[in-house]
C-alpha cells in the first residue's frame, strides 16, 4: 500500500522514493492505518483500500477531489462519522462527496452538507 501511494509523488512530481514513502506513511498514520503500509491489496479491507485511494488522490497536485457513491466503494460502511472524520483529518483540498438521496440519513450528525 505504501508503494502504491508513494508512486504518485515519485512519477508525477519526481519526488525521491524515500521522501514519497515517508509522506505516504505519515498520511496512513494520521488515520491509524500505518499498520497496512506493507500489505498487498488482497490483505486489506474495502475501507482500507478506499483510504489508500483517497490518500493517493490527496498526493496529486489536483485541488479538488470528488468521491462518488462511497457506500458502493466500501460495500458496508457502518461508521459514517468515523469515515467523515478521517476525511477531515486527511483533507487539505476541496472534497465533494456525491451520493444518492436515499443515503442522506447515513450522514446525519456529520459535517456533510446535503444539497438537493
ZILINWO-V344859 format. One record per backbone hydrogen bond with DSSP energy under -0.5 kcal/mol. NH is the residue of the N-H (numbers start at 0). CO is the residue of the C=O. Records with the same first field share a line. If there is no record, write none. Layout:
BEGIN
NH: CO + CO
END
This chain:
BEGIN
1: 36
4: 0
5: 1
6: 2
7: 4
8: 4
9: 5
10: 6
11: 7
12: 7 + 8
14: 8
19: 15
20: 16
21: 17
22: 18
23: 19
24: 20
25: 21
26: 22
27: 23
28: 24
29: 25
30: 26 + 27
31: 28
32: 27
35: 32
36: 33
38: 35
42: 39
43: 40
48: 44
49: 45
50: 46
51: 47
52: 48
53: 49
54: 50
55: 51
56: 52
57: 53
58: 54
59: 56
64: 93
66: 64 + 95
67: 65
68: 66 + 97
71: 68
72: 68
73: 69
74: 70
75: 73
77: 75
79: 77
82: 78
83: 79
84: 80
85: 81
86: 82
87: 83
88: 84
89: 85
90: 86
93: 62
94: 92
95: 64 + 93
97: 66 + 95
98: 96
102: 99
103: 100
105: 102
106: 102 + 103
107: 104
109: 106
114: 112
115: 113
END
